[in-house]
Amino acid sequence: MKKTFPILGVLTAVLLIYALYQGLVVAPTERTMGDVQRIFYYHVPSAWTAFILFFINFGASVVYLIKRNPAADIVALVCAEVGVVFCTVVLITGPIWARPVWGIWWTWDMRLTSTLVLWLIYVSYLFLRRFSSGGQTPTLAAALAVLGALCVPFVYFSIWFFRTQHPQPVMGGGGSIDPRMLHALLINWLAFSCFAFLVCWSRYRLEKLQREVDQAHAMQSLLDPSGSVR
């Protein structure tokens, strides 16, 4: 494991650089929006990566609710943390893209509003995990994660169900995309996914170690200096 992580880290860094090159240099300039459209290669992959992480959080939360598996609880926590980061990137890059194209930073469009609600749900999840120390905290957090996961498909399909200012999807929605643009998009998604995996892996190991230390301290606090149980 100690040798695998650095190797994967180097490969992911190379992939991120290659993806950056594809998005900024190789992909053609969009005729209507110009170079500002290139944020598409970071905005969309960030959203897809966040959705995947939130679904993993959902699956791990369900496993925890059924089996009370501590490992599943850790997976749920770290996926929520990293997912919120990527969802934050979505909420930041969206207005940057919208300002020169729509003339406004933000509109209470159904896709934008539902994405903000999704972000708030998972931020609430992290606040619950961080500031609540009760024994039922993991269970309550898992229940909240299930609610958050239900919001993910609503966010994704909102542009089909409602009239929105957000652009229609170029894949699966009757649109078309230049093959070079599609290649840059998928390469960036792969790079972001690999990066998210490495961060989750590192965070999982850290969280597991922290819990083991906390458990050891709790056990030690039950013992007096002579080693007998109080």
BAMARDREN-540036 format. One record per residue (C-alpha): residue in three letters; x, y, z. Coordinates in steps of 0.05 Angstrom, whole numbers, padded with zeros to 5 digits. Layout:
// residues N
@code->ALA, x->X, y->Y, z->Z
...
//
This chain:
// residues 230
@code->MET, x->00000, y->00000, z->00000
@code->LYS, x->00056, y->00048, z->00017
@code->LYS, x->00087, y->00039, z->-00051
@code->THR, x->00022, y->00039, z->-00090
@code->PHE, x->-00003, y->00107, z->-00066
@code->PRO, x->00058, y->00147, z->-00091
@code->ILE, x->00055, y->00112, z->-00159
@code->LEU, x->-00019, y->00126, z->-00166
@code->GLY, x->-00006, y->00198, z->-00144
@code->VAL, x->00045, y->00209, z->-00199
@code->LEU, x->00001, y->00177, z->-00251
@code->THR, x->-00058, y->00220, z->-00229
@code->ALA, x->-00015, y->00283, z->-00232
@code->VAL, x->00006, y->00265, z->-00303
@code->LEU, x->-00066, y->00252, z->-00322
@code->LEU, x->-00088, y->00319, z->-00293
@code->ILE, x->-00035, y->00356, z->-00333
@code->TYR, x->-00055, y->00319, z->-00396
@code->ALA, x->-00128, y->00334, z->-00383
@code->LEU, x->-00112, y->00408, z->-00373
@code->TYR, x->-00075, y->00408, z->-00440
@code->GLN, x->-00134, y->00375, z->-00474
@code->GLY, x->-00184, y->00425, z->-00445
@code->LEU, x->-00143, y->00489, z->-00457
@code->VAL, x->-00105, y->00473, z->-00521
@code->VAL, x->-00131, y->00413, z->-00560
@code->ALA, x->-00206, y->00423, z->-00553
@code->PRO, x->-00231, y->00473, z->-00606
@code->THR, x->-00258, y->00540, z->-00586
@code->GLU, x->-00334, y->00542, z->-00583
@code->ARG, x->-00360, y->00589, z->-00637
@code->THR, x->-00415, y->00623, z->-00596
@code->MET, x->-00385, y->00630, z->-00526
@code->GLY, x->-00311, y->00631, z->-00543
@code->ASP, x->-00257, y->00611, z->-00494
@code->VAL, x->-00302, y->00619, z->-00433
@code->GLN, x->-00335, y->00554, z->-00454
@code->ARG, x->-00272, y->00517, z->-00435
@code->ILE, x->-00294, y->00519, z->-00362
@code->PHE, x->-00343, y->00466, z->-00386
@code->TYR, x->-00286, y->00415, z->-00381
@code->TYR, x->-00280, y->00428, z->-00306
@code->HIS, x->-00351, y->00447, z->-00287
@code->VAL, x->-00384, y->00384, z->-00315
@code->PRO, x->-00332, y->00332, z->-00292
@code->SER, x->-00334, y->00363, z->-00222
@code->ALA, x->-00410, y->00354, z->-00221
@code->TRP, x->-00405, y->00282, z->-00245
@code->THR, x->-00351, y->00266, z->-00194
@code->ALA, x->-00392, y->00297, z->-00138
@code->PHE, x->-00453, y->00256, z->-00158
@code->ILE, x->-00413, y->00191, z->-00157
@code->LEU, x->-00384, y->00207, z->-00089
@code->PHE, x->-00453, y->00223, z->-00062
@code->PHE, x->-00480, y->00157, z->-00088
@code->ILE, x->-00423, y->00120, z->-00055
@code->ASN, x->-00439, y->00158, z->00009
@code->PHE, x->-00511, y->00134, z->00001
@code->GLY, x->-00491, y->00062, z->-00009
@code->ALA, x->-00443, y->00063, z->00050
@code->SER, x->-00496, y->00096, z->00094
@code->VAL, x->-00547, y->00042, z->00077
@code->VAL, x->-00496, y->-00011, z->00095
@code->TYR, x->-00482, y->00024, z->00161
@code->LEU, x->-00556, y->00029, z->00177
@code->ILE, x->-00564, y->-00046, z->00165
@code->LYS, x->-00500, y->-00075, z->00193
@code->ARG, x->-00471, y->-00019, z->00236
@code->ASN, x->-00405, y->-00030, z->00200
@code->PRO, x->-00353, y->00023, z->00223
@code->ALA, x->-00315, y->00017, z->00157
@code->ALA, x->-00379, y->00035, z->00119
@code->ASP, x->-00388, y->00095, z->00164
@code->ILE, x->-00318, y->00119, z->00148
@code->VAL, x->-00329, y->00110, z->00073
@code->ALA, x->-00393, y->00150, z->00078
@code->LEU, x->-00359, y->00206, z->00115
@code->VAL, x->-00298, y->00214, z->00069
@code->CYS, x->-00341, y->00210, z->00006
@code->ALA, x->-00386, y->00265, z->00033
@code->GLU, x->-00326, y->00308, z->00049
@code->VAL, x->-00294, y->00301, z->-00019
@code->GLY, x->-00361, y->00305, z->-00054
@code->VAL, x->-00376, y->00372, z->-00021
@code->VAL, x->-00309, y->00399, z->-00047
@code->PHE, x->-00326, y->00379, z->-00118
@code->CYS, x->-00397, y->00406, z->-00111
@code->THR, x->-00368, y->00472, z->-00087
@code->VAL, x->-00325, y->00474, z->-00150
@code->VAL, x->-00390, y->00466, z->-00190
@code->LEU, x->-00423, y->00524, z->-00154
@code->ILE, x->-00362, y->00568, z->-00164
@code->THR, x->-00348, y->00552, z->-00237
@code->GLY, x->-00422, y->00557, z->-00256
@code->PRO, x->-00430, y->00632, z->-00242
@code->ILE, x->-00361, y->00646, z->-00273
@code->TRP, x->-00387, y->00613, z->-00337
@code->ALA, x->-00456, y->00645, z->-00332
@code->ARG, x->-00433, y->00717, z->-00323
@code->PRO, x->-00406, y->00729, z->-00394
@code->VAL, x->-00457, y->00682, z->-00426
@code->TRP, x->-00522, y->00700, z->-00390
@code->GLY, x->-00501, y->00769, z->-00366
@code->ILE, x->-00515, y->00750, z->-00293
@code->TRP, x->-00477, y->00712, z->-00240
@code->TRP, x->-00536, y->00673, z->-00213
@code->THR, x->-00610, y->00660, z->-00227
@code->TRP, x->-00658, y->00619, z->-00186
@code->ASP, x->-00662, y->00568, z->-00241
@code->MET, x->-00686, y->00498, z->-00221
@code->ARG, x->-00619, y->00465, z->-00237
@code->LEU, x->-00579, y->00518, z->-00200
@code->THR, x->-00626, y->00521, z->-00141
@code->SER, x->-00630, y->00445, z->-00133
@code->THR, x->-00554, y->00440, z->-00137
@code->LEU, x->-00548, y->00492, z->-00081
@code->VAL, x->-00598, y->00453, z->-00039
@code->LEU, x->-00558, y->00389, z->-00051
@code->TRP, x->-00495, y->00424, z->-00028
@code->LEU, x->-00530, y->00451, z->00034
@code->ILE, x->-00555, y->00381, z->00052
@code->TYR, x->-00485, y->00352, z->00050
@code->VAL, x->-00454, y->00411, z->00086
@code->SER, x->-00506, y->00399, z->00140
@code->TYR, x->-00485, y->00326, z->00141
@code->LEU, x->-00413, y->00347, z->00153
@code->PHE, x->-00433, y->00396, z->00207
@code->LEU, x->-00472, y->00341, z->00241
@code->ARG, x->-00412, y->00295, z->00239
@code->ARG, x->-00365, y->00349, z->00263
@code->PHE, x->-00403, y->00381, z->00320
@code->SER, x->-00447, y->00325, z->00347
@code->SER, x->-00414, y->00275, z->00393
@code->GLY, x->-00474, y->00233, z->00413
@code->GLY, x->-00475, y->00158, z->00402
@code->GLN, x->-00531, y->00164, z->00351
@code->THR, x->-00493, y->00214, z->00307
@code->PRO, x->-00471, y->00163, z->00254
@code->THR, x->-00542, y->00137, z->00249
@code->LEU, x->-00572, y->00206, z->00242
@code->ALA, x->-00519, y->00225, z->00191
@code->ALA, x->-00534, y->00162, z->00151
@code->ALA, x->-00608, y->00179, z->00149
@code->LEU, x->-00591, y->00249, z->00125
@code->ALA, x->-00546, y->00219, z->00072
@code->VAL, x->-00604, y->00178, z->00045
@code->LEU, x->-00644, y->00243, z->00039
@code->GLY, x->-00586, y->00277, z->00003
@code->ALA, x->-00579, y->00219, z->-00046
@code->LEU, x->-00652, y->00227, z->-00066
@code->CYS, x->-00636, y->00298, z->-00087
@code->VAL, x->-00581, y->00277, z->-00135
@code->PRO, x->-00625, y->00248, z->-00191
@code->PHE, x->-00672, y->00307, z->-00183
@code->VAL, x->-00614, y->00355, z->-00196
@code->TYR, x->-00592, y->00315, z->-00256
@code->PHE, x->-00660, y->00308, z->-00289
@code->SER, x->-00687, y->00377, z->-00270
@code->ILE, x->-00669, y->00405, z->-00339
@code->TRP, x->-00715, y->00352, z->-00370
@code->PHE, x->-00773, y->00363, z->-00323
@code->PHE, x->-00772, y->00439, z->-00318
@code->ARG, x->-00760, y->00498, z->-00364
@code->THR, x->-00691, y->00523, z->-00343
@code->GLN, x->-00640, y->00572, z->-00367
@code->HIS, x->-00586, y->00520, z->-00356
@code->PRO, x->-00562, y->00489, z->-00423
@code->GLN, x->-00591, y->00422, z->-00443
@code->PRO, x->-00543, y->00363, z->-00439
@code->VAL, x->-00500, y->00351, z->-00501
@code->MET, x->-00501, y->00276, z->-00488
@code->GLY, x->-00567, y->00239, z->-00480
@code->GLY, x->-00608, y->00301, z->-00493
@code->GLY, x->-00609, y->00305, z->-00568
@code->GLY, x->-00549, y->00351, z->-00573
@code->SER, x->-00483, y->00341, z->-00607
@code->ILE, x->-00411, y->00354, z->-00588
@code->ASP, x->-00346, y->00357, z->-00626
@code->PRO, x->-00306, y->00292, z->-00616
@code->ARG, x->-00246, y->00332, z->-00591
@code->MET, x->-00290, y->00367, z->-00540
@code->LEU, x->-00319, y->00300, z->-00518
@code->HIS, x->-00249, y->00271, z->-00511
@code->ALA, x->-00226, y->00330, z->-00468
@code->LEU, x->-00289, y->00325, z->-00425
@code->LEU, x->-00281, y->00250, z->-00412
@code->ILE, x->-00206, y->00256, z->-00399
@code->ASN, x->-00219, y->00310, z->-00347
@code->TRP, x->-00273, y->00268, z->-00315
@code->LEU, x->-00225, y->00209, z->-00311
@code->ALA, x->-00171, y->00254, z->-00281
@code->PHE, x->-00218, y->00284, z->-00230
@code->SER, x->-00244, y->00215, z->-00211
@code->CYS, x->-00174, y->00189, z->-00200
@code->PHE, x->-00157, y->00250, z->-00159
@code->ALA, x->-00220, y->00241, z->-00117
@code->PHE, x->-00203, y->00168, z->-00106
@code->LEU, x->-00134, y->00185, z->-00080
@code->VAL, x->-00161, y->00238, z->-00033
@code->CYS, x->-00215, y->00191, z->-00007
@code->TRP, x->-00164, y->00136, z->00002
@code->SER, x->-00117, y->00181, z->00041
@code->ARG, x->-00174, y->00210, z->00082
@code->TYR, x->-00200, y->00140, z->00097
@code->ARG, x->-00134, y->00118, z->00125
@code->LEU, x->-00128, y->00181, z->00167
@code->GLU, x->-00199, y->00175, z->00194
@code->LYS, x->-00189, y->00102, z->00211
@code->LEU, x->-00124, y->00117, z->00248
@code->GLN, x->-00158, y->00174, z->00285
@code->ARG, x->-00214, y->00129, z->00309
@code->GLU, x->-00165, y->00076, z->00332
@code->VAL, x->-00127, y->00129, z->00372
@code->ASP, x->-00192, y->00156, z->00402
@code->GLN, x->-00213, y->00086, z->00420
@code->ALA, x->-00146, y->00072, z->00453
@code->HIS, x->-00150, y->00137, z->00493
@code->ALA, x->-00221, y->00118, z->00514
@code->MET, x->-00198, y->00050, z->00538
@code->GLN, x->-00139, y->00081, z->00574
@code->SER, x->-00184, y->00130, z->00609
@code->LEU, x->-00221, y->00071, z->00640
@code->LEU, x->-00158, y->00045, z->00672
@code->ASP, x->-00123, y->00074, z->00733
@code->PRO, x->-00047, y->00077, z->00735
@code->SER, x->-00044, y->00008, z->00765
@code->GLY, x->-00079, y->-00021, z->00704
@code->SER, x->-00144, y->-00040, z->00740
@code->VAL, x->-00212, y->-00020, z->00714
@code->ARG, x->-00243, y->00038, z->00752
//
